[in-house]
């Protein structure tokens, strides 16, 4: 029996998919995380944007073309938001964000379980990739006005520190990099009497390096900085969600900081990690965004000097506080996305070019017989002439030059 487990969403979804594949292997299934021929397909959906929700539906059509007789099982955020959209021919089981391992029972029909009040454990996932992803938290309490995820994932729920440490120690036996992830990683531990800084300290003796997932700037304080500096294995790469450089828009988004506060937290990080990669997300075309406030964002982005930016056009989500505000004209949003993306590319080149002739530590992910490819500690894509380097292991390289999508090294 072959089962393909397909992830449409974020790194948290990916961790859950890894856990499901591990459980399926224990049940005797042959598993894959790709759209290949299989008897069963489990699709872990996403609803963060309308496009993600569309892709979640679209993959069902792709599966039916591969195997018209396959049994399809749909779980995740998009089905939590609207289960009916997946109740179509060929879909045997629809569930939401809770009790995802109930899919093991292969029951027929739609089963949306209540969102749990405490962290819901899945089997410890096997590491199917060069880098290991470890989920430490679920849910979000922020209720940003554009975001539907708190309504689908529920409130913040943290995994027990000992469970996190156990999985990280196991992962460190097979990979040199572990990525800590959560729906709101910055809130880790606040519901169980600890915090992210304490978790970082407890993981500081791991032989694998630790990369932090997306952070809210409010997590950055003296204790957090102390934990980072005291640790000997934290990657100097901090993904700090921004969304807008305009205080007016940030307020309308229900973000809990100002642009000035954000800049101050970046300055704190750069005091101790002067060459760190600072990456971010920016939503373009929020309904209250004007040309003037968009230009504020452009100026702020340049001022911070991000090493990379995920640029997203605003996606209107029913049920959110921002939904009644409507949407800006599509051509206006598209134009602004293009302008910000051009600035992103400029800043990315500036950051990466500064490392030519430097030494970096790269975790190899893939090889094609010509180049081995991986990411440095500060999250730069690096290409090295292929010499059968083992995936998941760190190699020290010297950067020789630039290419369109990263750096070339020896």
Long-range contacts (C-beta under 8 A, 24 or more apart in sequence): 1-28, 1-29, 1-30, 1-39, 1-40, 2-29, 2-30, 2-31, 2-32, 2-37, 2-38, 2-39, 2-40, 3-29, 3-30, 3-31, 3-32, 3-38, 3-39, 3-40, 3-41, 3-42, 4-31, 4-32, 4-33, 4-34, 4-35, 4-36, 4-38, 4-40, 4-41, 4-42, 4-63, 5-31, 5-32, 5-33, 5-41, 5-42, 5-44, 6-33, 6-34, 6-35, 6-41, 6-42, 6-43, 6-44, 6-59, 6-63, 7-33, 7-44, 8-43, 8-44, 8-45, 8-46, 8-52, 8-55, 8-56, 8-59, 8-76, 8-78, 9-44, 9-45, 9-46, 9-48, 9-52, 9-76, 9-77, 10-46, 10-48, 10-181, 10-183, 11-133, 11-135, 11-179, 11-181, 11-213, 12-135, 12-138, 12-181, 12-182, 12-183, 13-44, 13-46, 13-76, 13-77, 14-133, 15-125, 15-133, 15-134, 15-135, 15-181, 16-44, 16-100, 16-122, 16-135, 17-42, 17-44, 17-125, 18-125, 18-126, 18-127, 18-128, 18-133, 19-101, 19-122, 19-123, 19-124, 19-125, 20-44, 20-100, 20-101, 20-103, 20-122, 21-125, 21-126, 21-128, 22-123, 22-124, 22-125, 22-126, 23-101, 23-104, 23-122, 23-123, 24-104, 25-126, 26-123, 27-104, 33-128, 35-59, 35-62, 35-63, 35-66, 36-66, 37-66, 37-67, 38-66, 38-67, 38-70, 39-67, 39-70, 39-71, 40-70, 40-71, 40-72, 40-73, 40-106, 41-67, 41-70, 41-71, 41-72, 41-73, 42-73, 42-74, 42-75, 42-103, 43-72, 43-73, 43-74, 43-75, 43-76, 44-75, 44-76, 44-100, 45-74, 45-75, 45-76, 45-77, 45-78, 45-79, 45-86, 46-76, 46-77, 46-78, 47-76, 47-77, 47-78, 47-80, 47-81, 47-148, 47-149, 47-152, 47-317, 48-77, 48-147, 48-148, 48-149, 48-315, 49-312, 49-315, 49-317, 50-315, 50-316, 50-317, 51-315, 52-78, 53-78, 53-81, 53-85, 57-85, 57-86, 60-86, 60-88, 60-90, 60-91, 63-90, 64-90, 71-106, 73-103, 73-106, 75-100, 75-103, 76-100, 77-148, 77-149, 77-152, 77-153, 79-112, 80-112, 80-152, 80-153, 81-148, 81-151, 81-152, 81-319, 83-110, 83-112, 96-152, 97-152, 97-153, 97-154, 115-139, 115-153, 115-154, 116-154, 116-157, 117-154, 117-155, 117-157, 118-157, 119-157, 119-158, 119-159, 119-160, 120-157, 121-159, 121-163, 124-166, 124-167, 124-170, 125-167, 127-171, 127-174, 127-175, 127-392, 129-365, 129-392, 130-175, 130-177, 130-363, 130-364, 130-365, 130-366, 130-374, 130-391, 130-392, 131-175, 131-177, 131-178, 131-179, 131-211, 131-363, 131-365, 131-375, 131-392, 132-168, 132-171, 132-174, 132-175, 132-177, 132-178, 132-179, 132-208, 133-178, 133-179, 133-181, 134-164, 134-167, 134-168, 134-171, 134-178, 134-179, 134-180, 134-181, 135-159, 135-181, 135-182, 136-164, 136-180, 136-181, 136-182, 136-185, 136-188, 136-199, 137-182, 137-183, 137-184, 137-185, 137-187, 137-188, 138-182, 138-183, 139-183, 139-184, 140-183, 140-184, 140-187, 141-184, 141-187, 142-184, 142-216, 142-254, 142-256, 143-254, 143-321, 144-243, 144-253, 144-254, 144-255, 145-252, 145-253, 145-254, 145-320, 145-321, 145-322, 146-253, 146-283, 146-286, 146-314, 146-315, 146-317, 146-320, 146-322, 147-317, 147-320, 148-317, 148-318, 148-319, 148-320, 149-183, 151-319, 153-183, 155-191, 156-183, 156-184, 156-187, 156-190, 156-191, 157-191, 158-187, 158-188, 158-189, 158-190, 158-191, 158-192, 158-194, 160-192, 161-189, 161-194, 161-198, 161-199, 161-202, 164-199, 164-203, 165-202, 165-203, 168-203, 168-206, 168-208, 168-210, 169-206, 171-208, 172-206, 172-207, 172-208, 174-392, 175-208, 175-363, 175-392, 175-393, 176-207, 176-208, 176-209, 176-363, 176-392, 176-393, 176-394, 177-208, 177-209, 177-210, 177-211, 177-235, 177-363, 177-392, 177-394, 178-206, 178-208, 178-209, 178-210, 178-211, 179-210, 179-211, 179-212, 179-213, 180-210, 180-211, 180-212, 180-213, 181-213, 181-214, 182-213, 184-216, 185-212, 185-213, 185-214, 185-215, 186-215, 186-216, 186-218, 186-219, 187-216, 195-223, 196-224, 196-227, 197-223, 197-224, 197-226, 197-227, 198-227, 200-224, 200-227, 200-228, 200-231, 200-234, 201-227, 201-230, 201-231, 203-231, 203-233, 204-230, 204-231, 204-232, 204-233, 206-233, 207-233, 208-233, 209-233, 209-234, 209-235, 209-361, 209-363, 209-377, 209-394, 210-234, 210-235, 211-235, 211-237, 211-379, 212-237, 212-238, 212-239, 213-239, 214-239, 214-240, 214-241, 214-281, 215-239, 215-240, 215-241, 216-240, 216-241, 216-256, 217-241, 217-257, 217-261, 217-262, 217-265, 217-266, 218-256, 218-257, 220-265, 220-268, 220-269, 225-268, 225-269, 225-272, 228-272, 228-273, 229-272, 235-377, 235-378, 235-379, 236-273, 236-275, 236-276, 236-277, 236-377, 236-378, 237-276, 237-277, 237-279, 237-377, 237-378, 237-379, 238-269, 238-273, 238-276, 238-277, 238-278, 238-279, 239-279, 239-280, 239-281, 240-265, 240-266, 240-278, 240-279, 240-280, 241-280, 241-281, 242-280, 242-281, 242-282, 242-300, 242-301, 243-281, 243-282, 243-283, 243-286, 244-282, 244-283, 244-286, 244-289, 244-293, 244-297, 245-282, 245-296, 245-297, 245-298, 245-299, 245-300, 245-301, 246-289, 246-293, 246-294, 246-296, 246-297, 246-300, 248-288, 248-293, 249-286, 249-288, 249-289, 249-293, 249-297, 252-286, 252-287, 252-288, 252-322, 252-325, 253-283, 253-286, 253-322, 254-321, 259-296, 259-300, 262-304, 263-300, 263-303, 263-304, 266-304, 275-354, 275-378, 276-378, 277-307, 277-308, 277-351, 277-378, 277-379, 277-380, 278-304, 278-305, 278-306, 278-307, 279-306, 279-307, 279-308, 279-309, 279-310, 279-379, 280-304, 280-306, 280-308, 280-309, 280-310, 281-309, 281-310, 281-312, 282-309, 282-310, 282-311, 282-312, 282-340, 283-312, 283-313, 283-314, 284-311, 284-312, 284-313, 284-314, 284-333, 284-336, 284-337, 284-340, 285-313, 285-314, 285-327, 285-328, 285-332, 285-333, 285-336, 285-337, 286-314, 286-322, 287-314, 287-316, 287-322, 287-325, 287-326, 287-327, 287-328, 288-325, 289-314, 289-328, 289-336, 294-336, 297-340, 298-339, 298-340, 298-343, 301-340, 301-343, 301-344, 301-347, 302-343, 302-347, 305-347, 305-350, 305-351, 306-344, 306-347, 306-351, 307-347, 307-348, 307-351, 307-352, 307-378, 307-379, 307-380, 308-344, 308-347, 308-348, 308-351, 308-379, 309-340, 309-344, 309-347, 311-337, 311-340, 311-341, 311-344, 313-337, 349-402, 352-380, 352-402, 352-406, 352-407, 353-402, 355-380, 355-399, 355-407, 356-399, 356-400, 356-401, 356-402, 356-407, 357-398, 357-399, 357-400, 358-398, 358-399, 359-396, 359-397, 359-398, 359-399, 360-396, 360-397, 360-399, 360-409, 361-394, 361-395, 361-396, 361-397, 362-394, 362-395, 362-396, 362-397, 362-409, 363-392, 363-393, 363-394, 364-389, 364-390, 364-391, 364-392, 364-393, 364-395, 365-391, 365-392, 366-391, 367-391, 380-406, 380-407, 381-405, 381-406, 381-407, 382-406, 382-407, 382-408, 382-409, 383-407, 383-408, 383-409, 384-408, 384-409, 384-410, 385-410
